């Protein structure tokens, strides 16, 4: 082993550690939200969300970074309320409707928890 090999191993280990640390933050897509637009839909004020292709390919456990991006985009809007309920709806849609082109989340829907949101097919009362 040459003296440079040791440094290469250390450098690669450091790079790997950096990737592991970055992965631990959950940020694995450059963007998660392609677009988000408020509209009235079936009597509910709805935020129509179009996820990026990258976001659609992620396992459910990565929904939090997507929700955080959406919250940053919409935080200044007075219609952005009931974040826990919106999070449950988004998690449900990612799990049950990831092939739908647009996901609709409504702040007026009750925050009933994730399981009850799934039982209501992402549309709790």
C-alpha positions as CSV (number, residue, x, y, z in Angstrom):
1,X,0.0,0.0,0.0
2,X,1.5,3.3,-0.9
3,X,1.3,6.3,1.4
4,X,-1.3,7.9,-1.0
5,X,-3.6,4.9,-0.6
6,X,-4.2,5.7,3.0
7,X,-5.2,9.3,2.3
8,X,-7.5,8.1,-0.5
9,X,-9.2,5.8,2.0
10,X,-9.6,8.6,4.5
11,X,-10.9,10.9,1.8
12,X,-13.4,8.4,0.6
13,X,-14.6,7.6,4.2
14,X,-15.0,11.3,4.8
15,X,-17.0,11.7,1.6
16,X,-19.2,8.7,2.6
17,X,-19.7,10.2,6.0
18,X,-20.8,13.5,4.4
19,X,-23.3,11.6,2.2
20,X,-24.6,9.7,5.1
21,X,-25.1,12.9,7.1
22,X,-26.8,14.7,4.2
23,X,-29.1,11.6,3.8
24,X,-30.0,11.8,7.4
25,X,-31.6,15.1,6.9
26,X,-34.1,13.5,4.5
27,X,-33.3,16.0,1.7
28,X,-32.9,13.7,-1.2
29,X,-34.6,15.7,-4.0
30,X,-33.5,19.1,-5.1
31,X,-37.2,20.1,-5.1
32,X,-40.3,18.2,-4.0
33,X,-43.0,20.6,-5.2
34,X,-43.4,21.4,-8.9
35,X,-46.4,23.7,-8.3
36,X,-49.0,24.5,-5.6
37,X,-52.1,26.5,-6.3
38,X,-55.1,27.4,-4.1
39,X,-58.6,26.7,-5.5
40,X,-62.1,25.8,-4.5
41,X,-62.8,22.2,-5.2
42,X,-66.0,20.3,-4.3
43,X,-66.9,22.9,-1.7
44,X,-63.4,22.9,0.0
45,X,-60.6,25.4,-0.2
46,X,-57.9,23.1,-1.6
47,X,-54.2,23.4,-2.2
48,X,-53.6,21.6,-5.4
49,X,-50.0,20.2,-5.2
50,X,-48.1,18.8,-8.2
51,X,-45.1,16.8,-6.8
52,X,-41.9,16.6,-8.8
53,X,-41.0,13.4,-10.4
54,X,-38.2,12.9,-7.8
55,X,-40.7,13.3,-5.0
56,X,-43.1,10.7,-6.5
57,X,-40.3,8.1,-6.4
58,X,-39.5,8.4,-2.7
59,X,-40.7,6.1,0.0
60,X,-43.3,7.4,2.4
61,X,-40.7,8.2,5.1
62,X,-39.5,11.1,3.0
63,X,-42.7,13.0,3.0
64,X,-41.5,15.4,5.7
65,X,-39.0,17.2,3.5
66,X,-41.7,17.6,0.9
67,X,-44.2,19.0,3.4
68,X,-41.5,21.4,4.8
69,X,-40.9,22.7,1.3
70,X,-44.6,23.2,0.8
71,X,-44.9,24.9,4.2
72,X,-42.1,27.3,3.2
73,X,-43.8,28.1,0.0
74,X,-47.2,28.7,1.6
75,X,-46.4,29.9,5.1
76,X,-47.1,33.6,4.3
77,X,-50.6,32.8,3.0
78,X,-53.5,33.1,5.4
79,X,-55.1,30.0,3.9
80,X,-52.2,27.8,5.2
81,X,-53.6,26.5,8.4
82,X,-54.1,23.1,10.2
83,X,-50.6,21.9,9.3
84,X,-51.0,18.6,11.1
85,X,-54.1,17.8,9.1
86,X,-52.5,18.8,5.9
87,X,-49.4,16.7,6.7
88,X,-51.6,13.6,7.3
89,X,-53.4,14.2,4.0
90,X,-50.2,14.6,2.1
91,X,-48.8,11.5,3.7
92,X,-51.9,9.6,2.8
93,X,-51.9,10.8,-0.8
94,X,-48.2,9.9,-1.2
95,X,-49.1,6.4,0.0
96,X,-52.4,5.8,-1.8
97,X,-52.4,8.2,-4.8
98,X,-48.8,8.7,-5.8
99,X,-49.7,8.1,-9.5
100,X,-52.3,11.0,-9.5
101,X,-51.0,14.0,-11.4
102,X,-52.3,16.5,-8.7
103,X,-52.7,16.0,-4.9
104,X,-55.4,18.1,-3.2
105,X,-55.1,18.9,0.5
106,X,-57.7,20.9,2.4
107,X,-57.0,22.8,5.6
108,X,-60.7,22.6,6.6
109,X,-60.6,18.8,6.9
110,X,-60.3,17.5,10.4
111,X,-56.9,16.5,11.9
112,X,-57.9,13.0,12.8
113,X,-54.4,11.5,12.7
114,X,-52.7,9.5,10.0
115,X,-54.5,6.1,10.4
116,X,-58.0,7.8,10.4
117,X,-57.0,9.9,7.4
118,X,-56.0,6.7,5.5
119,X,-59.3,5.0,6.6
120,X,-61.1,8.0,5.1
121,X,-59.1,7.6,1.8
122,X,-57.2,10.8,2.5
123,X,-60.4,12.9,2.9
124,X,-61.4,13.0,6.6
125,X,-64.6,15.0,7.4
